[in-house]
Amino acid sequence: MSSQGGSSEPITIGTTLPESGSYSSMAKHIRAGYEMGVQYVNDNGGIDGRPLELIIKDDESEAQKTRSGLNEIVSNNDVAMLWGSFSSLLVTAGSAFAESQELPFIGTTFAYQEPHQEKNYKWTFAPFPKSRDQVRTTKSWFDALDDGPERIAIWELNSGWGEELANLWEQSFKGTDYEVVLRQKYQIGNSDFTTLISQTQDADADAILSNPVPPDGITAAKQMKQQGYTPNLVNFIRATDPRAWTTALGGTGDYFASTGVGWLAGLDTTGTGALIERYHDRQGVSGDAVPVNSVGAAFTVVQVAASALRTAGSTDPSAVRDALLNQQFDTVMGQFGFDDTGMPKEGEMVPAVRQWQDGKQMLVHPEPSGDYAMEPEYPMPTFDSR
């Protein structure tokens, strides 16, 4: 494909989503963001008159199915670009396929930065807060809390991203008034957090930091309540993203936080108003529903893709890649550009902090104000008082 001028043929984009498997609770949120973004672009004239067309396959929450699903899409369609699934595991699988095909790839919910640094990406771009950004926001939020946490427990997920995040958290607290009093590993799929909870309690930790998958985070929250242990603060990046968190836990899930959030409804950023309006217009969505952060993360992918395609003036892969590398993007997640590795330039992507309150995801840092923001509840109310 090359020039866009004068053509009315759709620009085809492919992606997979975890519509079944361990990440299935997230698929509907990513799908909603993608579909609303595509419709928004198409309602406003498309890309120089060409509508976007999105083809989605179920990757079953498996890396191999991600690759095979994208291969099926590319083999049967004239694809201009690929978008990512959910989580670093599935997004890196998709990016590896896109790199092999020399196709532009844009992936969200992809905080793991080592692949960018080690794999020499040429076609992969991730408009999402990276581990370094999430860690920086963790400390800035802790600094802003009145009588905030001082004794930190790091629950290290036994994965590449888990180790990366744990290392950066520990480094960020060195030489400060914070002390890491516990750092322990656990496996994905862990069904028993009782020992880890007891170790955290024995270490007299104020705050727990981790990045569990959603089912594991839900299990850990239930077992904290069962053991009668309420830490002052729990920062669960990723696990607390889906609405399934509050569906499964009810009030038990309130006050859990995440410093790994790229977008929240409470942010005053380009396109947020349109996103919320379209979200409330979706079938089955109530007028007071608060979209979860992953909806905005996926919407950002569409904003970035559309801007790059317009700048390129073509669907030629190299032209689109150059456009991705050489411009600033103004999105619901703020303004940023990409460095040569496909990460947001350091310091330009500033995560927000989200806390579940009354079953809704609320902005609590920085500067909470408006309908979708509240002051943080710190320390967390005890489980037996809710």
Secondary structure as GFF3:
##gff-version 3
##sequence-region A 1 386
A	DSSP	beta_strand	11	17	.	.	.	ID=ss1
A	DSSP	alpha_helix	24	43	.	.	.	ID=ss2
A	DSSP	beta_strand	52	58	.	.	.	ID=ss3
A	DSSP	alpha_helix	63	76	.	.	.	ID=ss4
A	DSSP	beta_strand	79	83	.	.	.	ID=ss5
A	DSSP	alpha_helix	87	101	.	.	.	ID=ss6
A	DSSP	beta_strand	105	106	.	.	.	ID=ss7
A	DSSP	alpha_helix	114	118	.	.	.	ID=ss8
A	DSSP	beta_strand	124	125	.	.	.	ID=ss9
A	DSSP	alpha_helix	131	144	.	.	.	ID=ss10
A	DSSP	beta_strand	151	157	.	.	.	ID=ss11
A	DSSP	alpha_helix	160	173	.	.	.	ID=ss12
A	DSSP	beta_strand	179	186	.	.	.	ID=ss13
A	DSSP	alpha_helix	194	202	.	.	.	ID=ss14
A	DSSP	beta_strand	207	210	.	.	.	ID=ss15
A	DSSP	alpha_helix	214	226	.	.	.	ID=ss16
A	DSSP	beta_strand	233	236	.	.	.	ID=ss17
A	DSSP	alpha_helix	244	249	.	.	.	ID=ss18
A	DSSP	three_ten_helix	250	253	.	.	.	ID=ss19
A	DSSP	beta_strand	257	261	.	.	.	ID=ss20
A	DSSP	alpha_helix	272	281	.	.	.	ID=ss21
A	DSSP	alpha_helix	293	312	.	.	.	ID=ss22
A	DSSP	alpha_helix	317	325	.	.	.	ID=ss23
A	DSSP	beta_strand	329	331	.	.	.	ID=ss24
A	DSSP	beta_strand	334	336	.	.	.	ID=ss25
A	DSSP	beta_strand	352	357	.	.	.	ID=ss26
A	DSSP	beta_strand	360	365	.	.	.	ID=ss27
A	DSSP	three_ten_helix	383	385	.	.	.	ID=ss28
###
